[in-house]
Amino acid sequence: RWGRPMIVPPGGGSPVAYTRCTTFVGVLEDTYQISLWKQRMTAIGMAERPDLQMAAYALRDAQRNDDRQGKRELNKICEKAIEVAGGSIAANTGTALHALSEKVDRGEDLGPVPEVFKADLRAYWAATRDLQVAAIENFVVVDDYKVGGTFDRLVKYKGQHFIADIKTGGIDFGIGKIAMQLAMYSRGVEYDHTTATRTPLPDDVSQDRGIVIHLPAGKQTCTLHWVDLAAAWEAIDLAAKVKEWRSRKDLSWPVETGEQS
């Protein structure tokens, strides 16, 4: 519902909407640079497509008139412009690599693999061969924060379980958000939507360290990185407070004529 997972509370009852993990940790994300990137890509896409220019021109009054439907249509035009400018290429490539890496870990037949991915997958196999995959794409919930999300991998390394995440883009800029996600997953319990049952993760899942599997698309390389989950968990409480602050509606009220100070 509303793009959010519906979860039966631990004590039973009607399902309630939980916040997606990426949304929850995203409240602390610095979006300035990505906003500028979207503006640039929108400008490029609009420049290349006169039909999008005309469509936007026809809706030019939607913003100033607070026309909600018109603004939704303008949003779609901007999304198309970003697509035209190639804004989704990296995301699509990353999605494909994720799917193929999952087949590698499941030991499934990869089928015909585009040449562009073969070297990346060889690098992935070489970098992760010491990681014993215990779970793939499992959904977990953290009931204390009403958060749910899906981790990429649960792996066993040198006798201990770790939450692992596969990243096909850069990791330096967004490492704070990545660390918070893994910290949240490490403290979650697996949740089955069909039966509304919760299953604890292994007792030895590290809540101090996680692993980022950095598989940059098209770079023919894959590296493993430790992530400090203990430090990231400190930011979780801050994110909860920011989320609560943003939802407050009691911060202003009308000034009454003759009101005493």
Disulfide bonds with the S-S distance in Angstrom:
none
